[in-house]
Amino acid sequence: MLWRRQNYSPRCQFEVWTQDWVVHCQPVGNGAAALKYLAPYIFRVAISNRRILSLEGDQVTFGYTDARSGQRKTAR
């Protein structure tokens, strides 16, 4: 079964993965509010210019902060 092969959470009861789901959707407005909310996430760049430290040929060096240690690091 797919849910076993994909290692889905064993915390959910087996029936959750085998039952048909019913999704209730209804249109609301023209989507402008949703676009306004999602735009900052959808239209941002992967690495901002301020994080790019150097460009050498086809190599980019950028800075980042390691989430675990809090230390500033660089990557290429």
N, C-alpha and C positions, 0 to 999 in steps of 0.2 A: 504494500500500500504506500501511496505517495507520502502520507504524513509520517510514516516510519522511516522511509528513505531520506526524507528531508530533515529528520531529527527535530520535528516540531515539539513544542513544549509538552512534557508529560504531565504538567500540572492541569491541563485541560482534560476534561472527560472525553473518552473516545467518541461519543456521540456528536461532539462539536465538529469533528472532522468528517463525519459521514452524513450529516443532515443537510437538506437543502436550506439555503439562507434566503430570507425575504428582506429585500432592501426597499425602503420607502423613500422615494425621491419625488420632489415636486419643484417646479421652476419658481424662482423668486427673483424678481427684477430682471435686469439685463446682464448681470455678472460683473458690473463695474465695481461693486464693493469687494467681491472676491478677488478681482484683478488687483485692486489697490492693496489688499492685504498680502497677496502672494508676490507681487512685483519685486520687492526688495530681495526675495530669495531666488526668484527665477532669473532675473536680469543682472545679477552681480557676477563679477569675474571670479575665477578660481583663486588666483593670486593677485592681490592688489599691487599697483605700482610701487607703493611705499614699502612693500615687503621684498621687492626684487633688489638684490644687492649688486649683481653684475650679469652681463650678457657677454659670453665669449663663444663666438661661432654658433654652434647649436646647443650650447650648454647655458642653463640659467641657474644662478645661485640665489637662493632666497632665505630669509630669516623667519624663524617661527619660535614659539615658546612651547617647550615640552610640557604637556598637561600634567604628567606625573611629578616631575621634579621642579617645575616652575622655572627651569633654566632656559636662557635664550640660546638657540642653536641655529646652525645653518645647514642647508641641504642643497644638493646639486642634482 
